[in-house]
Amino acid sequence: MIQLTKKEILIRDIEPNETDIAVKIFKKESFELVDLFWNSNVSLTFISHFEWICTSIVCCLIGYFTESITYIMFTVISCYIIRYFQILRCYMTYCSDTVKTEMTDIINSFVNEDGCCFKVAVFDGEVIGTVAVRKYASNPKGRTAELLRMYVTKKYQRRGVGSRLLDVARDYCVTYGYENLVLKTTVGNVKSTNFYVRYGFNELQKIMESGVVTAIYWMSLKKEDKQNI
Ligand SMILES: CC(C)(COP(=O)(O)OP(=O)(O)OC[C@H]1O[C@@H](n2cnc3c(N)ncnc32)[C@H](O)[C@@H]1OP(=O)(O)O)[C@@H](O)C(=O)NCCC(=O)NCCS
């Protein structure tokens, strides 16, 4: 994949007329979570993927011995369809909660807010990526920033855009005086995990958030690599 050069990608503050595009990119690119949730053994719904597989095998065995395969297969397929829709609902709730709490007023919540920013990557006049920074809520010292909304549209992924966005977000944090940068990502998200680790983030801990195993990653912004959160 040909990397886009620094000259080709413009990274700047989001403009008021681009907030809808940022929401659209967020919804579209985070749809990958559906796949992730589907393959997760965590019980996002009332039963986990692993339990569904076991249930299906047991149902098939019962069907084999009772010779009522059609009925049992119908039960298994129905269960899977229900699980898929439950996961879809989880994803939609996550999206609407995020949009409600963080993205309804991007300009006032990020651009005009002290210690926060919302940047977009523009290529050929088109917004192709986003990233945001805000004060990390659970740090009383106020010296830790949280990285959010790191998304690059599928067509431009793996071309250096994410790294450029992260460079700009990191520079913003250093200039503002933050000493640490943290972020959360879903465990099992190979793209984001590789991306952050490659950039120099270290895993701090895993937590459970709304039934999803989430990893917190951390990086020091100080020259001397001292943890301060
Ligand atoms: C994660 C994401 C922002 C990365 O952006 P990007 O522009 O594709 O990243 P870059 O091109 O700068 O990649 C830098 C490095 O990250 C790693 N990486 C990026 N995408 C990867 C992938 N699909 N698989 C494995 N490693 C990947 C690689 O090490 C890559 O370096 P390389 O191409 O020289 O091997 C982008 O894939 C994305 O938007 N994903 C969907 C949304 C998401 O998961 N966001 C994170 C939410 S916490």
The ligand as an ORCA input file, in Angstrom:
! r2SCAN-3c Opt
* xyz 0 1
  C      -6.397      1.670     13.830
  C      -6.365      2.667     12.684
  C      -6.745      4.047     13.206
  C      -4.932      2.731     12.100
  O      -4.847      3.741     11.115
  P      -3.974      3.550      9.802
  O      -3.974      4.814      9.028
  O      -4.450      2.353      9.077
  O      -2.532      3.258     10.438
  P      -1.082      3.426      9.756
  O      -1.152      3.267      8.280
  O      -0.480      4.690     10.257
  O      -0.331      2.143     10.367
  C       0.749      2.218     11.267
  C       1.055      0.828     11.772
  O      -0.046      0.301     12.535
  C      -0.132     -1.126     12.329
  N      -1.391     -1.461     11.630
  C      -2.248     -0.599     11.054
  N      -3.285     -1.266     10.505
  C      -3.058     -2.580     10.725
  C      -3.754     -3.782     10.369
  N      -4.899     -3.737      9.665
  N      -3.240     -4.962     10.757
  C      -2.075     -5.029     11.462
  N      -1.364     -3.921     11.806
  C      -1.847     -2.714     11.445
  C       1.050     -1.497     11.436
  O       2.138     -1.806     12.271
  C       1.281     -0.200     10.684
  O       2.591     -0.079     10.188
  P       2.979     -0.775      8.772
  O       1.882     -0.468      7.797
  O       4.278     -0.113      8.425
  O       3.095     -2.229      9.069
  C      -7.318      2.256     11.514
  O      -7.001      0.932     11.127
  C      -8.791      2.315     11.871
  O      -9.413      3.366     11.751
  N      -9.357      1.153     12.282
  C     -10.788      1.044     12.573
  C     -11.213      1.818     13.766
  C     -10.460      1.479     15.038
  O     -10.313      0.333     15.425
  N     -10.014      2.559     15.704
  C      -9.350      2.462     16.974
  C     -10.351      2.665     18.048
  S      -9.578      2.530     19.645
*
